Amino acid sequence: MLVCRQSKNLFFDVMNRNIKRCLGSISEDSGHAQFVYNRNPRNLEKLRIAYKPAGYHLEKPGREFWHKLQVTTSKRHVTASVLHHTGMVPILATTAEWAIRKQLFSTLDKMAFITIGKVLAQRCLECGISDMISTYEVLPNSKLEALLENLSKGGIRLEEDHRYKSPHPWDQERPEKPWEHY
């Protein structure tokens, strides 16, 4: 019992030292830390200054994106995922998941596409992804249109802003910096 208490106290002492080290020196008048360490891996993408690969100009869909929507329909299930430009799939929603499949009558009807759109939108916002590219051409009153509509209603923009390129001193027009919006 005594060993357990000592290990807990040691853990909290180490945590307090690490927190103090991260906060840096605290100014007396404001009561806030002078430095903030942002460890979000998507931070540069949000600021629009991260590297965005261009690909080759002959490629049909192109590769100039940070996040891209992928919708796959198999014989039994619908899968919607977000593809990062590095090839990773950070977010995935599918009707093969037990919690989603349990609520649906069929895993391929229009209601399944609507549900996948709502779930994917919620997961994207929880992960900090609010913009992505969709390269799908949609027919009116189709299942895919219902999915894209529910993504938009959920707060996801289906287009990405262009990458901010720092202007040269001799440029006449200087674009507004994306991190200075209030």
C-alpha positions in Angstrom: 0.0 0.0 0.0 2.8 2.4 0.9 4.6 1.6 -2.5 1.4 2.5 -4.4 1.1 5.9 -2.7 4.7 6.7 -3.3 4.4 5.9 -7.0 1.3 8.0 -7.3 3.0 11.0 -5.6 6.1 10.5 -7.8 3.8 10.5 -10.9 2.1 13.7 -9.9 5.5 15.4 -9.1 6.8 14.5 -12.5 3.6 15.7 -14.2 3.7 19.0 -12.3 7.4 19.6 -13.3 6.5 18.9 -17.0 3.6 21.2 -16.9 5.7 24.0 -15.4 8.4 23.4 -18.0 5.8 23.6 -20.9 4.2 26.7 -19.6 7.4 28.6 -19.5 7.5 31.7 -17.3 4.2 33.2 -16.4 3.8 36.9 -16.4 2.4 38.3 -13.1 0.0 40.8 -14.5 -1.9 38.5 -17.0 -1.8 35.2 -15.3 -1.4 33.4 -18.6 1.6 31.6 -20.1 3.8 33.4 -22.5 4.4 30.4 -24.8 1.9 27.9 -26.2 3.1 24.7 -27.8 0.7 23.6 -30.5 1.1 19.8 -31.1 -1.7 19.5 -33.6 -0.3 17.7 -36.6 -2.9 19.4 -38.9 -1.9 22.9 -37.7 0.0 24.0 -40.8 -2.8 22.7 -43.0 -5.3 24.8 -41.1 -3.0 27.9 -41.6 -2.8 27.0 -45.3 1.0 27.0 -45.3 1.6 23.2 -45.3 3.1 21.4 -48.3 0.4 20.5 -50.8 1.6 18.1 -53.4 0.7 19.1 -57.0 1.2 15.8 -58.8 1.6 15.7 -62.5 -0.4 18.0 -64.8 -1.6 15.0 -66.9 -3.3 13.2 -64.0 -7.1 13.3 -64.4 -8.4 13.8 -60.8 -5.2 15.5 -59.7 -3.4 15.2 -56.4 -3.5 18.7 -55.1 -5.3 18.2 -51.8 -4.7 17.8 -48.1 -7.8 15.7 -47.5 -10.0 13.9 -50.1 -13.3 12.1 -49.7 -13.4 8.5 -50.8 -16.7 6.6 -51.1 -16.6 2.9 -51.8 -19.6 0.6 -52.3 -19.2 -3.1 -52.1 -21.9 -5.8 -52.5 -22.8 -5.5 -48.8 -21.5 -2.3 -47.3 -20.9 1.4 -47.9 -17.6 2.9 -46.8 -16.7 6.6 -46.7 -13.3 7.7 -45.7 -11.0 10.7 -45.7 -7.7 10.2 -47.5 -4.7 12.4 -46.4 -2.2 13.4 -49.1 0.4 11.2 -47.5 -1.8 8.1 -48.2 -3.1 7.7 -44.7 -6.7 7.2 -43.9 -7.3 9.2 -40.7 -11.1 8.8 -40.6 -13.4 6.0 -41.7 -17.1 5.4 -41.5 -18.7 2.2 -42.8 -21.9 0.3 -42.5 -19.9 -2.8 -41.6 -19.5 -1.2 -38.1 -21.7 -3.0 -35.6 -23.1 0.2 -34.0 -24.1 1.7 -37.4 -25.3 -1.6 -39.0 -27.6 -2.2 -35.9 -29.5 1.0 -36.6 -30.1 0.4 -40.3 -32.6 -1.8 -42.1 -30.4 -2.2 -45.2 -26.7 -1.4 -45.5 -26.9 -0.2 -49.1 -30.1 1.9 -49.3 -30.3 5.7 -49.3 -30.7 5.9 -45.5 -27.4 4.1 -45.2 -25.7 6.8 -47.3 -27.4 9.5 -45.2 -26.3 7.9 -41.9 -22.7 7.4 -43.2 -22.6 11.1 -44.2 -23.7 12.2 -40.7 -21.3 9.9 -38.9 -18.4 10.9 -41.1 -19.1 14.6 -40.6 -19.2 14.3 -36.9 -15.9 12.3 -36.8 -14.2 14.8 -39.1 -15.2 17.7 -36.9 -14.0 15.8 -33.8 -10.6 15.3 -35.4 -10.3 18.9 -36.6 -10.9 18.4 -40.3 -13.4 20.8 -41.7 -12.4 21.0 -45.4 -11.9 18.2 -47.9 -12.1 17.8 -51.7 -14.8 15.7 -53.4 -14.1 14.7 -57.0 -17.4 12.9 -57.5 -19.9 14.1 -60.1 -23.3 13.7 -58.5 -26.6 12.8 -60.2 -29.7 14.5 -58.8 -31.6 12.5 -56.2 -28.9 9.8 -56.0 -27.6 8.1 -52.9 -24.2 9.9 -53.2 -25.9 13.2 -53.4 -27.6 12.4 -50.0 -24.2 11.5 -48.5 -22.6 14.8 -49.7 -25.6 16.8 -48.6 -25.4 15.4 -45.1 -21.6 16.1 -45.0 -22.3 19.7 -45.9 -25.1 20.0 -43.3 -22.7 18.5 -40.7 -20.3 21.4 -41.2 -17.8 20.0 -43.7 -16.8 22.1 -46.7 -16.3 20.1 -49.8 -13.6 22.3 -51.2 -10.2 23.4 -49.9 -8.6 26.8 -49.9 -5.5 27.3 -52.0 -2.1 27.2 -50.3 -0.8 30.5 -49.1 2.4 31.5 -50.9 4.5 34.1 -49.4 4.7 37.2 -51.7 7.9 38.6 -53.0 8.9 42.2 -52.0 8.4 43.4 -55.5 4.8 42.0 -55.9 2.1 44.5 -56.3 -0.7 42.5 -54.7 -0.2 40.9 -51.3 -2.8 38.3 -50.3 -4.3 38.4 -46.8 -2.6 36.0 -44.4 -5.0 33.2 -43.4 -3.9 33.3 -39.7 -4.8 37.0 -39.3 -8.6 36.5 -39.8 -10.6 37.7 -36.8 
